Amino acid sequence: MTDTNKTSAASAMWGGRFAGGPAAIMQRINASIDFDKRLYAQDIRGSKAHCRMLVRQAILTEADGAAILTGLDKVLAEIEAGDFPFSAALEDIHMNVEARLAEIIGEPAGRLHTARSRNDQVATDFRLWVRDAMDGMDTALKGLIAALLDRADEHAATVMPGFTHLQAAQPVTFGHHMMAYVEMIGRDRGRLADARKRLNESPLGSAALAGTSFPTDRHSTAAELGFDRPMRNSLDGVSDRDFALEFLSACSICAIHLSRLAEELVIWTSAQFRFVKLSDAFTTGSSIMPQKRNPDAAELIRAKTGRVIGDLTALLLVMKGLPLAYSKDMQDDKEPVFEAADTMELAIAAMTGMIGDMTVNTAVLHAAAGAGFTTATDIADWCVRALKMPFRRAHHVAGSLVKLAEDKGIGLEDLTLAEMQAIEPGITEDARAVLTVESSVASRTSFGGTAPIRVKEAVAAARAALAGAG
Ligand code: ARG
């Protein structure tokens, strides 16, 4: 079955040697306009830069160049006003824009495609789009870091249980816990910045794959589009999508960080923990159980991480085994990137909202911090310091104290001095002072440690870095 009516426009672009139009199903599998219309701004920006360069190089006349530039601005305005007639028959954003340009300005529109191909055009558009997405995501991550820093500052001295194996391990400060995520998100920003540097080269002018015989100036188009330089190899320029893969990898790792924090929020908001309370704005109720306040946003962030990782996997598999240079498989590069970028935008915004709004239950955290003999390491350390005991023996002493307290159903701090001395005669009243959760966290002043004074310093340093690095 053919649909020659609808395809006549596309055929005008490439159909010189075709007698008939494509089958309807061919058009459906081939068309990308439904999703690549999101590249319209980048496409028009790239075309304008290309057009100006063609004029500068005397490949196009001033008059044709001026007509093309004005026409492209009209196309842009139509798309932004929402009254652009997108057509699947015209396959993709590039041909939709060019066909409309031809309707508006006539013959000169056909000269715009001199010395380029859709292959370098789409590679350029997509790089520009991903670069914008990276910049937007970086701004959003700065907002999340700022929210985490506020909570860390506020709760630099709030004690909570630190966990390993999700078993109470040692007391830590809530601020320190928040700052761990500040570090992770900071590295996520670093990954985006690194990827951005490698992305920021212009494929424009690579043409179909081999470069062009026209006297183009790729350096000037690269500069106009904010790229650091033109890509050095035309085959590479049209055929790699590693910049998109790097973006998706950075998104995936960031999504994993968000998912871990989301998981903690799910645990912490449960009735069994009650460490934090999420605001009405970031929870939902149950239609049957009136007491419920569900952390849906956190759960959905956790779930959406799978999609983002799926997007990375999808594009890795599109690229795997493709011979150089361009293959149509690469048209399938866009949807995973769009989905990941949209998902990250939503997830980061929701996480920023939850962190900013949550109430930290300091009393519950304090009580939980001491449960489970979390200061056992502190008494072992005291034996090492005060009694010059080897750590392994001190560990044994502390273990015996824990067993005694456990048998009696009391906390370590509730053991009498006599009971402690029965296990280790060297223990004095001083040792009891290290058993409070406050002294435990205050003592952990090593670089990167949980002591409130270190947390305050870390917050100040992170705030300075956030303000300074822009
Ligand atoms: N829509 C296409 C894509 O995204 C544009 C490039 C088409 N190139 C080609 N040789 N058919 O990949």
Residues whose N, C-alpha, C, O or C-beta is under 5 A from the ligand:
A	BS01	LIG	S32 D92 R118 N119 V122 M330 Q331
